[in-house]
């Protein structure tokens, strides 16, 4: 018997490629989708035009106040949007903003509306681990109590890995469904620097390129990257590239200027048309995972670095999900408490040992085929059931 056509409301304030892949998969399987969001940012595939989109305010992370304000406004508007939609439409909710999950819990209690949670960042654990709020504060205690009811009432709870799954089990006896993130390995793939327009434009074709591409936020260890660049500034064969924006950008630019680091190129976020070229220019891709985020986050840039066939230089805990991935696939190394001399030595070793560099890069590319957009279909399979 053919399944009846189900209808869903998908809620996430920032709709990036991973969410788009999930949404498009639902549509291709015949589901009817409404997307409630603040902004849509695609890379390799646009959002299916048949999806009805309701746009509210964008997420603004330039200051702590703006972050909290834009989170709160979006959540408030979502409550009213869902209130006037049919209760037969199941909710699929991603943890951006963090307290959006309570929309699901509220409407389940109000009218038994089914909801599914996709936990890519676990709150309030993030705030406690980064010292934003204390474990003993009444806000945290209340939030955790609400999480227990919210997670337990969800039809499905999805997350990225074993560490996050274990952390979620503090709130519910319901075993989370683990679906790792992914990358389109046809969109980002290895490319010879001699044929790479990004490498040509920035005169990197004959360099060993160490690249950080992503958020230059307060919790990201960008300092270790520029300190390593300073340590290696006399080696003309090694060049560092930092791409992105965030709270630390001005500080990093100032340091580069003061130390006259001619071996560091700092650039803004690149257009999606440039992304396959910029990422594949990296021989070594730097991925940072701040202390306190080991069990509650997996950087999405990890999968793009794998697809590009770049060695992963991780500034993270050995026991993190990222550390386990690198160990399992033998595609780089992890520096738990990075000593600049040790990081520099590792880079120099790869410069001198081409066989080791090649082996790591091949392992990275091979590993990327374990994390493909087919993972998006797994959400559909569990939710549609």
N, C-alpha and C positions, 0 to 999 in steps of 0.2 A: 504493500500500500504506500502510495506517495505521501511524504510528510507534508503537513500543512505549512504554509508560508508564515514564518515567525517574524515578529517586528521587534526592533531593538532601538534603544536610545543609548548612544555611545558618548560618554562625557570625559573630556580631557582638555585642560586649558591650552596646552601647546601640542598641536597635532603634527608630529614629525613622521619620518618615513616608516618607522616600525608600526605606528598606529595606522598609517595609511595602508600598509600591507595587510593588516588584520581586517580593516574595514572593507577593502577591495575584495578580499577572500570571501567575506560574508555575502557580499553582493553577488559575486560570481557563483555562489552556491544557492542563490535564490532568495536570500533573506532581504527584508526591507529595513533600511538603516536611517536613523536620524543622528547627525553629529552635532553635539553642543561643544563649542570650542572658543578660543580667543584668537588663534592664529593657526594657519596651515603652512607647513614648511616641508616641501617634498624635495627629494634628491633625484632618484632614477625613475620614479613612476608617480604620476599625479593622482589625486583623489578621483575616484569614479564619479562622473558628473551626475549620475542618477541619485547620489546620496544627498538628502536634504540637509543643509547646513544652517545652524543657528549660531551666529557669532555674538559673543559678549566681549567684555574687556580683555585686553592683552595682559599677559604676565610681565611685570616690570621688576627686575632684580637689581636695579642700580643702587638701592639702599635697603636696609632692613625694613624701614617703615613702608616703602613702596611695595616691597615684596609681600608683606603681610596685608597691606591694604588691597592690592589687586587680587590676591588669593581670596580675601574675604568677600569682596564685591562679586567675584565670579561665582563663588559658592552660594551666596545669597540669591543671585539671579537664577541659578540652576534649580534651587528649591521651587521657585515660582513657575519656572518653565515645566518641570516635571509634574507639578500639581495639576496643571491644566492639560496634561496629555493622558491618554488612555492607560489604565493600570495594567492592561494586557501587554503593554510594551515592556519587555524586560530591560533592565539597566545594566550596562557594561561600563565600569568606572575604573579609570587609571588614577593613581595617586599624585596627580598634578591638577589642582593644589592638594596638599596633604589631607585636609579635613573634608574633602569632597566625598570621601567614602561614607560619611554619615548621612549623605543624601539617600543612599541605598538603604541604610538601616532605618531611617525615618519613614520612608514610604513602605517598607516591609511591615513595620509596626502599624502604620496608619491604614493600609489597605492590602496587605499581603502581596505586594508587588515584588516579583523576583528580581534579584540583582546578583551580579558577578563582579568580583574585585580582581584587578590586576595590580599587584603590589611590586612596583619597580624600585621604590624607595620606602623604607619602613619608618613611619612616624608614630609616636614622638621619639623613638630611639635615636634618630638622627640628631635631634636637638639636645638630647642628654649626652650622647657620645661626643658632640662637638662643644659641649659646655655652654650652650645657649641657655638651657634651663637645668636646674638640679633635679635629680631623681626624686628628691623629697618634696618638691614643690607641689602645691595643690593642683596646678594645671596639669602636670604630668600624671599625677595620680588619677585625676578625673578622666584624662584622655585615654589612659591605659584601660580604665574600667569600661569606657565606651567602646574601645577597640574590641574587647572580649565579646561583647554583645554583637557588635557590627560584623566581625569576622565569622562568628559562629552562625549567624543567620544567613550569611551569603550562600547562594547555591553552589558557587565555585570560588576558590581563592587561588589565583595564579601567582607564581613568582619565578625568579631567574635561576636560583641555584640552591645547593644544599644548605649553605650558611644562612641565607635569607629564610629558607624553609624552617630551619631550626628556631630562628628568632621569632617567626610568626607563630610557632607552636606554643609560645608563651601566652598567646592570647586565645587559642582555640584548640580543641582536640581534633578538629577537622584537618586532615593532612593536605597541605598545599600541593597544587599541581605544578611541577617544575617544567617550565618551557624556556630554554635559554634564548637570549636575543640573537640576532642574525644580521647578515649583510648580503647584498647581491654581489656575488663574486664576478659577475660580468660587468658591473658598473665600476668597481674598483678592482684592478688587477695589476700584476707586475708589468713594468714597461721599461725598456731601455732608456737610459738618460739621454742618449744621443737622439732619440725620437720623441722625447718628452718636452713639450713646449714650455712648461713651467720651469724645468731645469735649464733650458736654453735661455729663457728670459732673465733668470736670476744668476746665470753663470755658475751653475752647480754640476755641470755634466762630468767634471773630472774630480769631484769631491766625494768623500764619505759624508753623507748627510744624516745628521741627527735632528729629528723633528718632533716638536710638540705642537699638536693642532687641537684646539679646544678652548674651553673656558679658562680665563686667567683669573679665577676667583680666589677669594681669601683663604679657602681651605685647600687650594692646590699648591703643591710644592714646586713652584716655578723657580724659586731661588736656587735650588740645587742644580737646575739646568744651566743657569747663567754662571754660577760659580764653577761648574765643570768646564764651561766654555772659556772662562778666564784661565783656568788651569792649563787648557790646551791651546791657548791663543797663538803660541809660537809654531804650531803644526799647521802648515798651509793646506794639508790634504783633508782636514776635517772642518766641516762647516755646520753650524747650528741654525735651525730655522724654527721660529716661534710664530704660530698663526693663531689668532683669536682676539678676544676682547674680554674685559672684566675689571674688577676692582684693583687688581695688581698691575695692570698694564702700564700705568704711568710710572710706578715704582721701578718696574723692570726696565723700561725705556731709559729712565734716569741712570740706573746702574750701568747699563750698556754704554751710555754716553760718558759717564765718569771714568769708567775703566777702559775706554777706547777699544771696545771689543769688536774689531772689524770682522771677526769670524762668526758674528751673530746677525741674522736677518730677521727682523720682526715685521709681521704683516697683519692686516686685518683679516677677518673671516673672508674666505674665498667664495665666489659665486659657485653654484652647484655645477656649472659647466666646467669649471676649473678644478673642482674637487678630485676627480679621478687622476688628474695630472699632478696636483700638489701632493696628494697622499702617496702615490706610487714613486714619487721622487725620494722618499725617505728610505735609507738603508736601515736605519734604526728609528723606531717609533717609540717615543716616551709616553708611558701611561702612568698617571699618578692616582693613588688611592689613599686619601688622608687617614691618619691614625684616628680610629674611632669609626671608620666606615667599612671596616673589614667584613663585617657580617651583614651589612645593611645596604650594600650598593655594589654594582658591577658596571664599570665605565663602558659605555656603548662604543667608544672609540677603539676599544680592544679588538672588536670584530672587523672594523675597517682596516686596522693595522695588519691583522692576519691576512685579509683579502689582498692587500697591497704587496704581500710577501716581504714585509719588513720585520726585522728582529725586534722583539719587544723588550725594551728596557723599562722595567717596572719599579717605581718608587712606592713600595707597598709592603704589607705584611706577607711573609711566606705562607701563612695559614689562611690568607684571604681566598675568595673565589678566584680572583685574578691570579694569585700565586699558584693555586692548584692547576689552573688552566695551562700556565706556562710550563709547569713541571710535567704535566701529562703529555703535552705536545712537543716538549723540548725545542721551544721556539724563541728562547731569550733567557733573561735572568732577572732576579728580584733583589732589590736592595732595600732591606727592611728599615735600617737607620743609616741612610746613605752617607758614606764618607767620600768626599769629593775625589780623593786620590784613587779610591777603589773603582768608582764609576768611570773616571778618566782612563784607568788601566784597562778596564773592560772594553771601552771604545777603541783604544789603541790596539788591543789584541785582535779585535775584529778587522781593523785596518791592515794589520800585518798578516793575519791568517785568513786568506781568502777562502780556503776550504771550509773553515768553521763558519764564516759569514754566509757562505752559500748554503751550508747545511741548515743553519737556523732559518734562513729565508725560505728555503724549500719546505721545511716543516711548518712554517707559519702559513704559507699558502695552502698546503695540504690540509691543515687544521680548519681553515675557513670553510671547507666543504662540509664540515659537521654542523655549521651554523648558517643555514640557508633560509630563504623566505618560505620554504615549505613548513617551517615552524609556525607560521601564521595560521596555517590550516588546522593545526592542533587546537587552537583556541576555538575555532568553529566546531570541530568534532566534539569537544567536551561540552560546549555551551548548547549547541543545537541538540546534541545527545540522541 
